[in-house]
């Protein structure tokens, strides 16, 4: 089963099938968090929708942090 993970620092999204601990390759090893997106939802998104999702996710996360 494919899973979708997102980086809490830069918003990078990646998919994996087996690993449970995923680290972001874009921002230098930050541990990525599981996303609420299913793989089928993610695969149906175009590049702009993925960027919008990432931006929204980061905005909400940062808003709840402060």
C-alpha positions in Angstrom: 0.0 0.0 0.0 1.4 3.3 -1.1 1.5 6.1 1.5 1.8 9.9 1.1 4.2 11.9 3.3 4.8 15.6 3.6 7.7 17.6 5.0 6.7 20.0 7.9 9.6 22.4 7.0 9.4 22.8 3.2 6.1 21.1 2.2 7.7 18.6 -0.1 5.5 15.6 -0.8 6.6 12.0 -1.5 5.1 8.6 -1.7 6.5 5.4 -0.3 5.4 1.8 0.0 7.3 0.2 2.8 9.3 2.6 4.9 7.7 4.1 8.0 10.4 6.7 8.8 10.8 9.1 5.8 13.3 12.0 5.7 13.1 14.9 3.4 15.8 15.0 0.7 15.0 18.7 -0.2 15.6 20.4 3.1 18.3 18.2 4.6 16.9 15.3 6.6 13.7 16.6 8.3 11.5 13.8 9.3 8.4 13.8 7.1 4.9 13.3 8.5 2.1 11.1 7.1 -0.5 13.0 5.0 -4.2 12.5 5.2 -4.2 12.1 1.4 -4.6 8.6 0.0 -2.4 7.5 -2.8 -5.3 7.5 -5.2 -6.2 11.1 -4.2 -2.6 12.2 -4.7 -2.2 10.5 -8.0 -5.3 12.2 -9.4 -4.0 15.7 -8.5 -2.1 17.7 -11.1 1.1 19.6 -10.2 -0.7 22.8 -9.2 -3.2 21.0 -7.0 -0.3 19.3 -5.2 1.4 22.6 -4.7 -1.8 24.2 -3.4 -2.3 21.3 -1.0 1.2 21.6 0.3 0.9 25.4 0.8 -2.4 25.0 2.6 -1.0 22.2 4.8 2.0 24.4 5.8 -0.2 27.4 6.4 -2.6 25.5 8.7 0.3 23.8 10.5 2.2 27.0 11.1 -1.0 28.8 12.2 -1.7 26.1 14.9 1.9 26.2 16.1 1.7 29.9 17.0 
